């Protein structure tokens, strides 16, 4: 039987990328069947959470298009994989934000660097958990 010690657990969960809040950042996303958009609640160099009532299955690959001016220097299109969907359920979870948790995939080094620079210059660290 495998036993996880608190120090091992903390080591695993402290390696996550720092999360940022970028005021007013919206994301347009293409599911292949249509375009949707939502407010970005938090974002890191490896993923983001978009507030939306739209539900997608886990592992669905979508194309993200940051809704920013051309001067922001973000990659125009970024691929992402749906990690989980938090459904809109005001009867049982009135205080929970519905949306999509996404993992960024297939980014080259230049795109990663642009995302990192954008977060450093426009983002406010909001949590690391």
C-alpha positions as CSV (number, residue, x, y, z in Angstrom):
1,X,0.0,0.0,0.0
2,X,1.4,3.4,-1.0
3,X,1.3,6.1,1.6
4,X,1.7,9.8,0.8
5,X,3.4,11.9,3.4
6,X,2.5,15.5,3.8
7,X,5.9,16.7,2.5
8,X,5.5,14.6,-0.7
9,X,1.9,15.9,-1.2
10,X,3.0,19.5,-0.7
11,X,5.9,19.0,-3.1
12,X,3.6,17.7,-5.8
13,X,1.1,20.5,-5.4
14,X,3.5,23.4,-5.1
15,X,5.0,22.9,-8.5
16,X,1.9,24.3,-10.2
17,X,2.3,27.5,-12.2
18,X,1.5,30.8,-10.6
19,X,-2.0,32.0,-11.4
20,X,-2.8,35.5,-12.5
21,X,-5.8,37.7,-12.9
22,X,-5.8,40.0,-15.9
23,X,-8.4,42.6,-15.6
24,X,-10.8,42.6,-18.6
25,X,-9.2,39.7,-20.4
26,X,-11.7,37.8,-22.6
27,X,-11.1,34.7,-24.6
28,X,-12.8,33.7,-27.8
29,X,-12.8,30.0,-28.4
30,X,-13.6,27.8,-31.4
31,X,-15.0,24.4,-30.7
32,X,-15.1,23.4,-34.3
33,X,-18.9,23.7,-34.2
34,X,-19.0,27.4,-33.4
35,X,-17.4,30.3,-31.7
36,X,-18.0,31.2,-28.0
37,X,-16.4,33.7,-25.6
38,X,-16.0,34.2,-21.9
39,X,-14.2,36.2,-19.3
40,X,-10.9,34.7,-18.1
41,X,-11.1,34.2,-14.3
42,X,-7.5,33.2,-13.8
43,X,-4.7,32.2,-16.1
44,X,-1.2,30.7,-15.8
45,X,1.5,29.8,-18.2
46,X,0.0,26.4,-18.5
47,X,-3.7,26.9,-18.4
48,X,-6.8,29.1,-17.7
49,X,-10.3,29.1,-16.4
50,X,-13.0,30.8,-18.6
51,X,-16.3,31.8,-17.1
52,X,-19.1,30.4,-19.4
53,X,-22.3,28.4,-19.3
54,X,-21.1,26.5,-22.3
55,X,-20.2,22.9,-21.4
56,X,-17.7,20.7,-23.2
57,X,-16.5,17.2,-22.6
58,X,-13.1,16.6,-20.9
59,X,-10.2,16.2,-23.4
60,X,-12.0,18.2,-26.1
61,X,-9.4,20.3,-28.0
62,X,-10.4,23.8,-28.8
63,X,-8.7,26.9,-30.3
64,X,-8.3,30.0,-28.2
65,X,-8.1,33.5,-29.5
66,X,-7.2,36.1,-26.9
67,X,-9.4,39.2,-27.3
68,X,-6.6,41.7,-27.0
69,X,-5.1,44.4,-29.1
70,X,-2.4,43.6,-31.6
71,X,0.1,45.4,-29.5
72,X,-0.2,42.8,-26.7
73,X,1.9,40.3,-28.7
74,X,0.0,37.2,-27.6
75,X,-0.1,34.3,-30.0
76,X,-3.2,34.7,-32.2
77,X,-4.3,31.1,-31.8
78,X,-3.5,28.8,-28.9
79,X,-4.7,25.2,-28.7
80,X,-6.2,24.1,-25.4
81,X,-7.6,20.9,-23.9
82,X,-10.7,20.9,-21.6
83,X,-9.6,19.5,-18.2
84,X,-13.1,19.9,-16.6
85,X,-16.4,21.7,-16.9
86,X,-18.1,23.3,-14.0
87,X,-21.7,23.4,-14.9
88,X,-24.1,26.2,-14.3
89,X,-26.3,25.0,-11.4
90,X,-27.8,28.0,-9.4
91,X,-30.2,25.7,-7.5
92,X,-27.4,23.8,-5.8
93,X,-24.3,25.9,-6.2
94,X,-25.4,29.6,-6.4
95,X,-22.0,30.9,-5.5
96,X,-19.9,28.7,-7.9
97,X,-18.6,30.2,-11.1
98,X,-19.5,28.0,-14.1
99,X,-16.9,27.5,-16.8
100,X,-14.2,25.6,-18.5
101,X,-10.8,24.7,-17.0
102,X,-8.3,24.4,-19.8
103,X,-4.8,23.2,-20.3
104,X,-2.7,24.9,-23.0
105,X,-1.2,22.5,-25.5
106,X,1.1,22.5,-28.5
107,X,2.7,25.8,-27.8
108,X,6.2,26.4,-29.2
109,X,8.8,28.2,-27.1
110,X,8.1,31.6,-28.7
111,X,4.4,31.4,-27.8
112,X,5.2,30.3,-24.3
113,X,7.6,33.3,-23.9
114,X,4.9,35.7,-25.2
115,X,2.3,34.3,-22.7
116,X,4.8,34.6,-19.9
117,X,5.8,38.1,-20.8
118,X,2.1,39.1,-21.1
119,X,1.3,37.7,-17.6
120,X,4.3,39.4,-16.1
121,X,3.3,42.8,-17.5
122,X,-0.5,42.7,-17.4
123,X,-1.3,40.1,-14.7
124,X,-1.7,40.4,-10.9
125,X,-0.8,37.2,-9.0
126,X,-4.0,35.8,-7.6
127,X,-3.2,32.4,-6.1
128,X,-0.9,29.4,-6.3
129,X,-2.7,26.2,-5.4
